[in-house]
């Protein structure tokens, strides 16, 4: 499971002209699911995202996690994060989960985050979405449940 996490002052996702998810201060999570991922990967990634100390403390240092900063999550599925560009110019998505498995783990990620007391908004799985954000910092972190960058 792979995530691109961006600290935002605001973010929203629009499908067919309608805003379906919107947050103020918090984290935008673009989430990709690999075919071999399990609920354990979702749990690992949720814990990393929620605990990510990227919000400023009283001294302005990035030292607070999402809950301590009273932030929200906007979680958007994005299978293109699994694009493999090692050969040629067209990404290969052979390692991306099939839609059923991908959606199950996407929903599991959201369920686990909500279970930890985080307010979570979402995109729409497999929809053509327009994601709007104001990246705060900018702060952008990549997290993968199976490897480090």
HELIX and SHEET records of a PDB file:
HELIX    1   1 UNK A   39  UNK A   51  1                                  13    
HELIX    2   2 UNK A   79  UNK A   82  5                                   4    
HELIX    3   3 UNK A   99  UNK A  115  1                                  17    
SHEET    1   A 5 UNK A  18  UNK A  23  0                                        
SHEET    2   A 5 UNK A   2  UNK A  15 -1                                        
SHEET    3   A 5 UNK A  26  UNK A  32 -1                                        
SHEET    4   A 5 UNK A  72  UNK A  77  1                                        
SHEET    5   A 5 UNK A 120  UNK A 122  1                                        
SHEET    1   B 3 UNK A  18  UNK A  23  0                                        
SHEET    2   B 3 UNK A   2  UNK A  15 -1                                        
SHEET    3   B 3 UNK A 129  UNK A 144 -1                                        
SHEET    1   C 2 UNK A  55  UNK A  56  0                                        
SHEET    2   C 2 UNK A  62  UNK A  64 -1                                        
END                                                                             
